[in-house]
Amino acid sequence: MPERLTVTPQERRRLLRFGSVLGTKLKDLITIVSYRTFLRWKQSDRTGRPPRGAGRPRTTQALRDLIVKIAQETGWGYVRRVTARLIPV
């Protein structure tokens, strides 16, 4: 089994439908997601907010282009920039 499972919206609705009937007894039965995650899903289902996407937001293309431009013009790569920040002058 993979380390992290991704639950589809359909599976999520199904878990909410069956899990809500069980109430707090679900805490002992649930293994796919944590009980706190289930409660968060339940709350967001009540408020009608769409679920957030997993992971960190993407870096904009403009910022990526700027980083590449700076690296090409200065000759500094990632390692050198990080090292320069760590070593006080």
For each residue, the residues with C-beta under 8 A, 3 or more apart:
1: 5
2: 5
3:
4:
5: 1 2 32
6: 54
7: 11 12 15 32 33
8: 11 12
9: 12 13 51
10: 13 14
11: 7 8 14 15
12: 7 8 9 15 16 41 51
13: 9 10 16 17
14: 10 11 17 18
15: 7 11 12 18 19 32 33 38 41
16: 12 13 19 20 38 41 42 45
17: 13 14 20 21
18: 14 15 21 22
19: 15 16 22 26 30 38 42
20: 16 17 23 42
21: 17 18
22: 18 19 25 26 29
23: 20 26
24: 27
25: 22 28 29
26: 19 22 23 29 30 35 38
27: 24 30 35
28: 25
29: 22 25 26
30: 19 26 27 33 34 35 38
31:
32: 5 7 15
33: 7 15 30 37 38 41
34: 30 37 38
35: 26 27 30 38 39
36: 39 40
37: 33 34 40 41
38: 15 16 19 26 30 33 34 35 41 42
39: 35 36 42 43
40: 36 37 43 44
41: 12 15 16 33 37 38 44 45 51
42: 16 19 20 38 39 45 46
43: 39 40 46 47
44: 40 41 47 49 51
45: 16 41 42 48
46: 42 43
47: 43 44
48: 45
49: 44
50:
51: 9 12 41 44
52:
53:
54: 6
55:
56:
57:
58:
59: 63 64
60: 63 64
61: 64 65
62: 65 66
63: 59 60 66 67
64: 59 60 61 67 68
65: 61 62 68 69
66: 62 63 69 70
67: 63 64 70 71
68: 64 65 71 72
69: 65 66 72 73
70: 66 67 73 74 76
71: 67 68 74 75 76 77 78
72: 68 69 75
73: 69 70
74: 70 71
75: 71 72
76: 70 71 80 81 84
77: 71 80 81
78: 71 81 82
79: 82 83
80: 76 77 83 84
81: 76 77 78 84 85
82: 78 79 85 86
83: 79 80 86 87
84: 76 80 81 87
85: 81 82
86: 82 83
87: 83 84
88:
89:
